Amino acid sequence: EYPQVQRIYSRPFSLHAARSRNLILTSSTVTMDIKHRYALDQNDQLIDVDDLERSSVPTGMVFKCIGCGGDQVACLGKIRQKHFKHKNNNYSCADQTYLHQLAKRIFYTEYIKCIESRKPFYLSRSEEAICKHCEQQYNVTCSHTINVDHDLTKYFNNIYLEKHHNGFIADVLLQSERNGVLFVEFAVTHRCEEEKLNSGIRIIEYKISEEFDINPIKAHKIISNNFKIHLYNFGTRAQKLSIHNKNCSKIINVFLISNNKKAILHEIKANIDMKSQIRGNLSYVEVLGIKSGTKQTQTLLFIKKVREAHFNNVPIKNCYICKFHVINGVDNAVFCKLKKVPTPSNAAADCGKYSPMTSMEECTALDVKNEDAARKFKPRN
């Protein structure tokens, strides 16, 4: 059996590396000196051991552990990875406490830097956006999910550590007179309590498992679709943006009637100007919206628009209006009872026997009457 490993070393390591770092082995556990990347200097400033060189650190210089407050020394050898080590091998220092305190201090330090240097600190969110291009061109609502970067320093110009607000204590509290407050909570051993999450206060909950998890904070960009990030009580408001582009896959249905009284349900691409996709001599153009549904759904839509156009006195001739037509019931193709053959619906424009119905009620009645014939009709393959 492999020995149980008690993980109190906060930096990533391999078994080979662990063997070279003074492991204390027993039959049931493996423990080692706690080694950290970060510590506090004599001025209580956060120090990254990777930024230190042996020549710049006086021999015996003492640092303070972020987790337990105990004395640490910097190990800056050329062979082993740099790290801070407890001076007296304090195995009681909790890794979870170190990570929690580290995350709070890193966030506070980096956010202050951004405010002072007028650089952004981003929260990236997935948000709904309505394309203004589709709204203006086609009068339809075309929704997209996009990633939006919000510079938190533009919304909150004050930051506090472990500050009380409305009966709660925030790990980090961002605040401004105009935008209220935002809690940043770091979950190491447990998540936020339900009462805090249900308070209505905006909260960023950030799961921290190891030192590596703080890298987005140092990069000044927190991405909400990261599985370690959860947002609570943030409002959702769709933005209107001109976001149509070559990658847009939306298809728009347009109902067209030409001067020769023939009709078509045309499909155009939302990312291309409508005028460049519609040609010919047209007497009627109606944008119906974003294409959806099956082929049969689309055919039923076409039949509906053909009949609406006819009874609204738009010049049109189509078999779906003719009293001699039958729909096959499978893909709604037209079968002519006079010619006794399947026929394109626009054949009515050139048919001398064309006999349009006089009302929508007559169309509906004919559809019902022809149901049996439609079930018996077998379309040709």
C-alpha beads as a LAMMPS data file, in Angstrom:
LAMMPS data file: protein, C-alpha beads

381 atoms
380 bonds

1 atom types
1 bond types

-500.0 500.0 xlo xhi
-500.0 500.0 ylo yhi
-500.0 500.0 zlo zhi

Masses

1 110.0

Atoms # bond

1 1 1 0.000 0.000 0.000
2 1 1 1.024 3.587 -0.627
3 1 1 1.386 5.704 2.513
4 1 1 -1.312 8.299 3.137
5 1 1 -0.080 11.797 2.222
6 1 1 -0.919 14.710 4.458
7 1 1 -0.637 17.739 2.149
8 1 1 0.704 20.701 4.047
9 1 1 3.052 21.892 1.330
10 1 1 1.313 24.633 -0.623
11 1 1 3.442 24.647 -3.764
12 1 1 2.988 22.078 -6.576
13 1 1 5.541 19.275 -6.388
14 1 1 6.367 15.879 -7.847
15 1 1 7.220 12.758 -5.857
16 1 1 10.821 13.072 -7.076
17 1 1 10.946 16.672 -5.875
18 1 1 9.353 15.714 -2.577
19 1 1 12.079 13.133 -1.903
20 1 1 14.674 15.853 -2.257
21 1 1 12.945 18.210 0.200
22 1 1 13.513 16.551 3.566
23 1 1 10.305 14.518 3.838
24 1 1 9.635 12.963 7.228
25 1 1 8.342 9.432 6.449
26 1 1 6.272 7.201 8.710
27 1 1 4.342 3.995 7.997
28 1 1 1.023 5.851 7.608
29 1 1 1.754 9.497 6.778
30 1 1 4.153 11.718 4.917
31 1 1 4.815 15.200 6.257
32 1 1 7.367 17.811 5.372
33 1 1 8.564 21.262 6.251
34 1 1 5.950 23.804 5.185
35 1 1 7.295 25.767 2.236
36 1 1 5.549 28.898 0.939
37 1 1 6.091 31.196 -1.999
38 1 1 4.888 34.305 -0.146
39 1 1 5.669 35.881 3.215
40 1 1 5.619 39.310 4.898
41 1 1 8.705 41.456 5.381
42 1 1 9.532 43.593 8.418
43 1 1 7.227 46.324 7.079
44 1 1 4.319 43.894 6.757
45 1 1 4.597 44.045 2.954
46 1 1 3.852 40.966 0.859
47 1 1 6.995 39.418 -0.617
48 1 1 7.224 36.881 -3.466
49 1 1 10.257 34.650 -2.919
50 1 1 10.737 34.383 -6.681
51 1 1 11.579 38.105 -6.683
52 1 1 14.437 37.641 -4.191
53 1 1 18.116 36.978 -4.883
54 1 1 20.693 35.729 -2.371
55 1 1 22.793 38.834 -2.876
56 1 1 19.910 41.127 -1.855
57 1 1 18.812 39.300 1.308
58 1 1 21.022 39.643 4.426
59 1 1 21.980 36.347 6.038
60 1 1 19.510 35.405 8.753
61 1 1 16.902 37.949 7.664
62 1 1 13.548 36.952 9.160
63 1 1 10.196 37.121 7.403
64 1 1 6.726 36.529 8.840
65 1 1 4.350 33.732 7.826
66 1 1 1.099 34.975 6.335
67 1 1 -0.795 32.098 7.902
68 1 1 0.426 31.731 11.468
69 1 1 2.580 34.837 11.958
70 1 1 5.629 32.715 12.810
71 1 1 9.184 33.503 11.758
72 1 1 10.297 32.320 8.313
73 1 1 13.534 32.404 6.396
74 1 1 14.047 32.609 2.644
75 1 1 15.683 29.564 1.050
76 1 1 17.302 30.878 -2.126
77 1 1 19.477 28.001 -3.284
78 1 1 20.289 27.374 -6.931
79 1 1 19.249 23.706 -6.994
80 1 1 15.990 23.496 -5.074
81 1 1 12.999 25.715 -5.791
82 1 1 13.022 29.011 -3.888
83 1 1 10.688 29.106 -0.905
84 1 1 10.002 30.497 2.546
85 1 1 10.437 28.024 5.366
86 1 1 9.404 28.242 9.008
87 1 1 12.428 28.939 11.127
88 1 1 11.369 26.466 13.802
89 1 1 9.616 23.866 11.568
90 1 1 6.128 24.831 12.726
91 1 1 3.978 21.927 11.561
92 1 1 0.896 23.413 13.244
93 1 1 0.661 26.168 10.592
94 1 1 -2.510 25.454 8.616
95 1 1 -2.168 25.488 4.850
96 1 1 -5.803 26.607 4.553
97 1 1 -5.214 29.670 6.737
98 1 1 -2.145 30.585 4.705
99 1 1 -4.052 30.360 1.391
100 1 1 -7.015 32.356 2.730
101 1 1 -4.839 35.166 4.096
102 1 1 -2.674 35.118 0.982
103 1 1 -5.629 35.509 -1.391
104 1 1 -7.007 38.465 0.576
105 1 1 -3.655 40.228 0.721
106 1 1 -2.843 39.603 -2.952
107 1 1 -6.221 40.938 -4.070
108 1 1 -5.924 44.006 -1.840
109 1 1 -2.346 44.730 -2.959
110 1 1 -3.002 44.286 -6.673
111 1 1 -6.234 46.294 -6.605
112 1 1 -4.510 49.201 -4.846
113 1 1 -1.775 49.083 -7.496
114 1 1 -4.382 49.332 -10.248
115 1 1 -6.119 52.287 -8.619
116 1 1 -2.872 54.166 -8.033
117 1 1 -1.492 53.495 -11.521
118 1 1 -4.905 53.956 -13.199
119 1 1 -4.756 50.512 -14.724
120 1 1 -7.828 48.254 -15.106
121 1 1 -8.741 45.348 -12.865
122 1 1 -11.227 43.307 -14.878
123 1 1 -14.168 41.132 -14.005
124 1 1 -15.092 39.274 -17.198
125 1 1 -18.725 38.104 -17.388
126 1 1 -20.840 36.226 -19.910
127 1 1 -23.757 38.513 -20.721
128 1 1 -26.670 38.635 -23.126
129 1 1 -26.474 41.204 -25.890
130 1 1 -29.044 42.202 -28.488
131 1 1 -27.611 42.931 -31.921
132 1 1 -28.504 46.470 -33.010
133 1 1 -27.706 45.527 -36.600
134 1 1 -30.444 42.856 -36.693
135 1 1 -32.847 45.173 -34.913
136 1 1 -32.254 47.996 -37.389
137 1 1 -31.930 45.899 -40.555
138 1 1 -34.574 43.250 -39.921
139 1 1 -36.587 44.511 -36.915
140 1 1 -35.927 41.235 -35.102
141 1 1 -34.364 40.478 -31.731
142 1 1 -31.098 38.609 -32.312
143 1 1 -29.610 37.601 -28.960
144 1 1 -26.022 36.568 -28.397
145 1 1 -23.973 35.593 -25.348
146 1 1 -20.752 37.591 -25.239
147 1 1 -17.920 38.079 -22.764
148 1 1 -17.804 41.597 -21.353
149 1 1 -14.829 42.941 -19.401
150 1 1 -15.825 45.295 -16.583
151 1 1 -13.051 47.383 -15.035
152 1 1 -13.888 47.159 -11.335
153 1 1 -11.775 50.219 -10.549
154 1 1 -14.233 52.307 -12.609
155 1 1 -17.090 51.148 -10.378
156 1 1 -15.371 50.924 -6.958
157 1 1 -12.609 53.291 -5.902
158 1 1 -12.295 52.095 -2.296
159 1 1 -11.126 48.735 -0.992
160 1 1 -11.085 47.318 2.566
161 1 1 -9.947 44.092 4.210
162 1 1 -12.339 42.249 6.552
163 1 1 -14.781 45.145 6.764
164 1 1 -18.229 44.964 8.411
165 1 1 -21.266 45.753 6.269
166 1 1 -24.960 45.118 7.056
167 1 1 -24.163 42.501 9.680
168 1 1 -21.596 40.642 7.558
169 1 1 -17.801 40.679 7.360
170 1 1 -16.369 40.667 3.837
171 1 1 -12.968 39.131 3.103
172 1 1 -12.485 42.063 0.736
173 1 1 -15.007 44.865 0.348
174 1 1 -15.080 47.122 -2.709
175 1 1 -17.088 50.291 -2.312
176 1 1 -18.037 53.547 -3.967
177 1 1 -20.599 56.197 -3.220
178 1 1 -22.361 55.679 -6.556
179 1 1 -22.254 51.875 -6.931
180 1 1 -22.538 50.644 -3.357
181 1 1 -20.541 47.599 -2.297
182 1 1 -19.177 44.373 -3.711
183 1 1 -17.926 41.503 -1.530
184 1 1 -15.004 39.348 -2.662
185 1 1 -15.036 36.093 -0.689
186 1 1 -12.299 33.458 -0.821
187 1 1 -13.450 29.875 -0.244
188 1 1 -10.641 27.601 0.913
189 1 1 -12.218 25.088 3.296
190 1 1 -15.848 26.142 3.030
191 1 1 -18.120 28.323 0.920
192 1 1 -19.966 31.474 1.943
193 1 1 -22.803 30.986 4.364
194 1 1 -26.258 30.925 2.783
195 1 1 -27.392 33.972 4.748
196 1 1 -24.665 36.073 3.158
197 1 1 -25.350 34.718 -0.352
198 1 1 -29.070 35.461 0.061
199 1 1 -28.504 38.981 1.407
200 1 1 -28.809 40.666 -1.991
201 1 1 -25.237 41.977 -1.734
202 1 1 -23.197 41.416 -4.889
203 1 1 -20.616 38.747 -4.165
204 1 1 -17.702 37.251 -6.064
205 1 1 -16.915 33.876 -4.491
206 1 1 -13.444 32.672 -5.424
207 1 1 -12.359 29.079 -4.723
208 1 1 -8.706 28.820 -3.682
209 1 1 -7.025 25.395 -3.511
210 1 1 -3.368 26.265 -4.072
211 1 1 -1.058 29.195 -4.689
212 1 1 -1.500 28.817 -8.452
213 1 1 -5.159 29.877 -8.117
214 1 1 -4.206 33.469 -7.340
215 1 1 -2.575 34.005 -10.759
216 1 1 -5.722 35.597 -12.291
217 1 1 -5.671 38.141 -9.458
218 1 1 -2.075 39.028 -10.243
219 1 1 -3.016 39.281 -13.919
220 1 1 -5.810 41.712 -12.928
221 1 1 -8.507 39.702 -14.688
222 1 1 -11.085 37.455 -13.031
223 1 1 -13.157 35.420 -15.479
224 1 1 -16.588 34.421 -14.189
225 1 1 -16.915 31.304 -16.372
226 1 1 -13.903 29.846 -14.561
227 1 1 -15.292 26.958 -12.499
228 1 1 -13.610 28.439 -9.417
229 1 1 -15.546 31.717 -9.699
230 1 1 -19.206 32.165 -8.754
231 1 1 -21.167 35.415 -8.939
232 1 1 -24.174 36.157 -6.744
233 1 1 -26.791 38.910 -6.860
234 1 1 -25.449 40.520 -10.029
235 1 1 -28.091 42.116 -12.224
236 1 1 -28.711 40.876 -15.760
237 1 1 -29.424 43.526 -18.362
238 1 1 -29.125 42.869 -22.075
239 1 1 -26.943 45.383 -23.875
240 1 1 -27.697 46.612 -27.371
241 1 1 -24.554 46.340 -29.458
242 1 1 -23.724 46.211 -33.139
243 1 1 -22.236 42.735 -32.866
244 1 1 -23.117 41.214 -36.248
245 1 1 -19.942 39.916 -37.872
246 1 1 -18.640 37.210 -40.176
247 1 1 -18.968 34.641 -37.376
248 1 1 -22.701 35.227 -36.836
249 1 1 -24.653 32.094 -37.820
250 1 1 -28.175 33.523 -37.559
251 1 1 -30.482 32.955 -40.565
252 1 1 -33.375 35.351 -41.224
253 1 1 -36.626 34.309 -42.922
254 1 1 -37.910 36.805 -45.513
255 1 1 -41.185 36.347 -47.391
256 1 1 -40.970 37.641 -50.974
257 1 1 -43.505 38.104 -53.762
258 1 1 -42.255 38.990 -57.242
259 1 1 -43.983 41.075 -59.881
260 1 1 -45.059 37.848 -61.634
261 1 1 -47.086 36.966 -58.488
262 1 1 -44.816 34.082 -57.443
263 1 1 -43.808 33.758 -53.779
264 1 1 -40.841 32.335 -51.896
265 1 1 -39.723 31.986 -48.285
266 1 1 -36.194 33.267 -48.637
267 1 1 -33.311 32.704 -46.197
268 1 1 -30.662 35.389 -45.737
269 1 1 -27.595 35.593 -43.518
270 1 1 -27.793 38.065 -40.646
271 1 1 -24.135 39.043 -40.978
272 1 1 -24.573 40.316 -44.557
273 1 1 -26.512 43.378 -45.650
274 1 1 -30.063 42.416 -46.638
275 1 1 -30.146 44.402 -49.889
276 1 1 -27.189 42.459 -51.291
277 1 1 -28.999 39.134 -50.683
278 1 1 -32.367 39.993 -52.282
279 1 1 -32.563 40.422 -56.035
280 1 1 -35.254 40.569 -58.689
281 1 1 -38.360 42.596 -59.329
282 1 1 -40.314 42.353 -56.103
283 1 1 -43.739 43.676 -55.237
284 1 1 -43.726 42.591 -51.597
285 1 1 -41.018 42.018 -48.932
286 1 1 -41.699 40.984 -45.330
287 1 1 -39.014 40.103 -42.776
288 1 1 -40.410 37.321 -40.582
289 1 1 -37.634 36.830 -38.032
290 1 1 -34.909 34.345 -37.186
291 1 1 -35.370 30.960 -38.849
292 1 1 -36.441 28.172 -36.509
293 1 1 -38.130 24.787 -36.586
294 1 1 -38.181 21.868 -39.028
295 1 1 -38.723 21.839 -42.786
296 1 1 -42.420 21.158 -42.200
297 1 1 -42.623 24.110 -39.789
298 1 1 -41.088 26.332 -42.444
299 1 1 -43.562 25.098 -45.070
300 1 1 -46.504 25.790 -42.778
301 1 1 -45.132 29.284 -42.226
302 1 1 -44.942 29.793 -45.999
303 1 1 -48.558 28.612 -46.457
304 1 1 -49.710 30.997 -43.733
305 1 1 -47.942 33.992 -45.293
306 1 1 -49.222 33.126 -48.795
307 1 1 -52.819 33.109 -47.594
308 1 1 -52.400 36.245 -45.465
309 1 1 -50.957 38.110 -48.450
310 1 1 -53.826 37.023 -50.721
311 1 1 -56.556 38.068 -48.309
312 1 1 -54.752 41.378 -47.688
313 1 1 -55.073 42.094 -51.411
314 1 1 -51.385 41.623 -52.233
315 1 1 -51.082 40.444 -55.885
316 1 1 -50.192 36.728 -55.595
317 1 1 -51.119 33.439 -57.263
318 1 1 -50.264 30.235 -55.410
319 1 1 -51.580 26.670 -55.315
320 1 1 -52.025 26.882 -51.529
321 1 1 -54.859 29.364 -52.224
322 1 1 -56.428 27.335 -55.056
323 1 1 -59.547 25.242 -54.279
324 1 1 -58.155 22.380 -56.399
325 1 1 -55.077 21.740 -54.262
326 1 1 -54.369 18.948 -51.775
327 1 1 -51.488 18.903 -49.267
328 1 1 -49.806 15.518 -48.943
329 1 1 -49.536 15.703 -45.153
330 1 1 -45.872 14.646 -45.055
331 1 1 -43.860 17.604 -46.271
332 1 1 -46.896 19.695 -47.308
333 1 1 -46.143 19.453 -51.031
334 1 1 -48.992 20.350 -53.351
335 1 1 -51.007 17.797 -55.326
336 1 1 -53.317 19.180 -58.020
337 1 1 -56.715 17.438 -58.115
338 1 1 -57.349 18.621 -61.685
339 1 1 -53.999 17.595 -63.191
340 1 1 -53.660 14.673 -60.733
341 1 1 -49.917 15.279 -60.319
342 1 1 -47.698 16.877 -57.678
343 1 1 -46.859 20.450 -58.606
344 1 1 -44.794 23.396 -57.291
345 1 1 -47.022 25.855 -55.478
346 1 1 -45.933 28.709 -57.769
347 1 1 -47.313 26.826 -60.786
348 1 1 -50.590 28.638 -60.078
349 1 1 -49.098 31.846 -61.510
350 1 1 -49.173 30.266 -65.010
351 1 1 -52.214 28.015 -64.588
352 1 1 -55.399 28.722 -66.589
353 1 1 -57.480 26.651 -64.152
354 1 1 -56.363 28.584 -61.071
355 1 1 -59.358 29.201 -58.813
356 1 1 -58.576 31.075 -55.574
357 1 1 -60.649 30.598 -52.441
358 1 1 -62.594 33.567 -51.136
359 1 1 -61.865 33.476 -47.393
360 1 1 -59.490 32.108 -44.780
361 1 1 -62.396 30.046 -43.428
362 1 1 -62.763 28.361 -46.838
363 1 1 -59.026 27.526 -46.783
364 1 1 -59.342 25.974 -43.331
365 1 1 -62.425 23.991 -44.352
366 1 1 -60.622 22.643 -47.434
367 1 1 -57.637 21.641 -45.318
368 1 1 -59.925 19.635 -43.035
369 1 1 -61.794 18.088 -45.959
370 1 1 -58.558 16.984 -47.599
371 1 1 -57.063 15.372 -44.474
372 1 1 -58.080 11.864 -45.531
373 1 1 -56.678 12.375 -49.009
374 1 1 -53.495 13.788 -47.498
375 1 1 -52.985 10.682 -45.335
376 1 1 -53.497 8.374 -48.328
377 1 1 -51.209 10.316 -50.635
378 1 1 -47.664 8.913 -50.788
379 1 1 -45.118 11.437 -52.009
380 1 1 -42.649 10.350 -54.637
381 1 1 -39.061 9.882 -53.475

Bonds

1 1 1 2
2 1 2 3
3 1 3 4
4 1 4 5
5 1 5 6
6 1 6 7
7 1 7 8
8 1 8 9
9 1 9 10
10 1 10 11
11 1 11 12
12 1 12 13
13 1 13 14
14 1 14 15
15 1 15 16
16 1 16 17
17 1 17 18
18 1 18 19
19 1 19 20
20 1 20 21
21 1 21 22
22 1 22 23
23 1 23 24
24 1 24 25
25 1 25 26
26 1 26 27
27 1 27 28
28 1 28 29
29 1 29 30
30 1 30 31
31 1 31 32
32 1 32 33
33 1 33 34
34 1 34 35
35 1 35 36
36 1 36 37
37 1 37 38
38 1 38 39
39 1 39 40
40 1 40 41
41 1 41 42
42 1 42 43
43 1 43 44
44 1 44 45
45 1 45 46
46 1 46 47
47 1 47 48
48 1 48 49
49 1 49 50
50 1 50 51
51 1 51 52
52 1 52 53
53 1 53 54
54 1 54 55
55 1 55 56
56 1 56 57
57 1 57 58
58 1 58 59
59 1 59 60
60 1 60 61
61 1 61 62
62 1 62 63
63 1 63 64
64 1 64 65
65 1 65 66
66 1 66 67
67 1 67 68
68 1 68 69
69 1 69 70
70 1 70 71
71 1 71 72
72 1 72 73
73 1 73 74
74 1 74 75
75 1 75 76
76 1 76 77
77 1 77 78
78 1 78 79
79 1 79 80
80 1 80 81
81 1 81 82
82 1 82 83
83 1 83 84
84 1 84 85
85 1 85 86
86 1 86 87
87 1 87 88
88 1 88 89
89 1 89 90
90 1 90 91
91 1 91 92
92 1 92 93
93 1 93 94
94 1 94 95
95 1 95 96
96 1 96 97
97 1 97 98
98 1 98 99
99 1 99 100
100 1 100 101
101 1 101 102
102 1 102 103
103 1 103 104
104 1 104 105
105 1 105 106
106 1 106 107
107 1 107 108
108 1 108 109
109 1 109 110
110 1 110 111
111 1 111 112
112 1 112 113
113 1 113 114
114 1 114 115
115 1 115 116
116 1 116 117
117 1 117 118
118 1 118 119
119 1 119 120
120 1 120 121
121 1 121 122
122 1 122 123
123 1 123 124
124 1 124 125
125 1 125 126
126 1 126 127
127 1 127 128
128 1 128 129
129 1 129 130
130 1 130 131
131 1 131 132
132 1 132 133
133 1 133 134
134 1 134 135
135 1 135 136
136 1 136 137
137 1 137 138
138 1 138 139
139 1 139 140
140 1 140 141
141 1 141 142
142 1 142 143
143 1 143 144
144 1 144 145
145 1 145 146
146 1 146 147
147 1 147 148
148 1 148 149
149 1 149 150
150 1 150 151
151 1 151 152
152 1 152 153
153 1 153 154
154 1 154 155
155 1 155 156
156 1 156 157
157 1 157 158
158 1 158 159
159 1 159 160
160 1 160 161
161 1 161 162
162 1 162 163
163 1 163 164
164 1 164 165
165 1 165 166
166 1 166 167
167 1 167 168
168 1 168 169
169 1 169 170
170 1 170 171
171 1 171 172
172 1 172 173
173 1 173 174
174 1 174 175
175 1 175 176
176 1 176 177
177 1 177 178
178 1 178 179
179 1 179 180
180 1 180 181
181 1 181 182
182 1 182 183
183 1 183 184
184 1 184 185
185 1 185 186
186 1 186 187
187 1 187 188
188 1 188 189
189 1 189 190
190 1 190 191
191 1 191 192
192 1 192 193
193 1 193 194
194 1 194 195
195 1 195 196
196 1 196 197
197 1 197 198
198 1 198 199
199 1 199 200
200 1 200 201
201 1 201 202
202 1 202 203
203 1 203 204
204 1 204 205
205 1 205 206
206 1 206 207
207 1 207 208
208 1 208 209
209 1 209 210
210 1 210 211
211 1 211 212
212 1 212 213
213 1 213 214
214 1 214 215
215 1 215 216
216 1 216 217
217 1 217 218
218 1 218 219
219 1 219 220
220 1 220 221
221 1 221 222
222 1 222 223
223 1 223 224
224 1 224 225
225 1 225 226
226 1 226 227
227 1 227 228
228 1 228 229
229 1 229 230
230 1 230 231
231 1 231 232
232 1 232 233
233 1 233 234
234 1 234 235
235 1 235 236
236 1 236 237
237 1 237 238
238 1 238 239
239 1 239 240
240 1 240 241
241 1 241 242
242 1 242 243
243 1 243 244
244 1 244 245
245 1 245 246
246 1 246 247
247 1 247 248
248 1 248 249
249 1 249 250
250 1 250 251
251 1 251 252
252 1 252 253
253 1 253 254
254 1 254 255
255 1 255 256
256 1 256 257
257 1 257 258
258 1 258 259
259 1 259 260
260 1 260 261
261 1 261 262
262 1 262 263
263 1 263 264
264 1 264 265
265 1 265 266
266 1 266 267
267 1 267 268
268 1 268 269
269 1 269 270
270 1 270 271
271 1 271 272
272 1 272 273
273 1 273 274
274 1 274 275
275 1 275 276
276 1 276 277
277 1 277 278
278 1 278 279
279 1 279 280
280 1 280 281
281 1 281 282
282 1 282 283
283 1 283 284
284 1 284 285
285 1 285 286
286 1 286 287
287 1 287 288
288 1 288 289
289 1 289 290
290 1 290 291
291 1 291 292
292 1 292 293
293 1 293 294
294 1 294 295
295 1 295 296
296 1 296 297
297 1 297 298
298 1 298 299
299 1 299 300
300 1 300 301
301 1 301 302
302 1 302 303
303 1 303 304
304 1 304 305
305 1 305 306
306 1 306 307
307 1 307 308
308 1 308 309
309 1 309 310
310 1 310 311
311 1 311 312
312 1 312 313
313 1 313 314
314 1 314 315
315 1 315 316
316 1 316 317
317 1 317 318
318 1 318 319
319 1 319 320
320 1 320 321
321 1 321 322
322 1 322 323
323 1 323 324
324 1 324 325
325 1 325 326
326 1 326 327
327 1 327 328
328 1 328 329
329 1 329 330
330 1 330 331
331 1 331 332
332 1 332 333
333 1 333 334
334 1 334 335
335 1 335 336
336 1 336 337
337 1 337 338
338 1 338 339
339 1 339 340
340 1 340 341
341 1 341 342
342 1 342 343
343 1 343 344
344 1 344 345
345 1 345 346
346 1 346 347
347 1 347 348
348 1 348 349
349 1 349 350
350 1 350 351
351 1 351 352
352 1 352 353
353 1 353 354
354 1 354 355
355 1 355 356
356 1 356 357
357 1 357 358
358 1 358 359
359 1 359 360
360 1 360 361
361 1 361 362
362 1 362 363
363 1 363 364
364 1 364 365
365 1 365 366
366 1 366 367
367 1 367 368
368 1 368 369
369 1 369 370
370 1 370 371
371 1 371 372
372 1 372 373
373 1 373 374
374 1 374 375
375 1 375 376
376 1 376 377
377 1 377 378
378 1 378 379
379 1 379 380
380 1 380 381
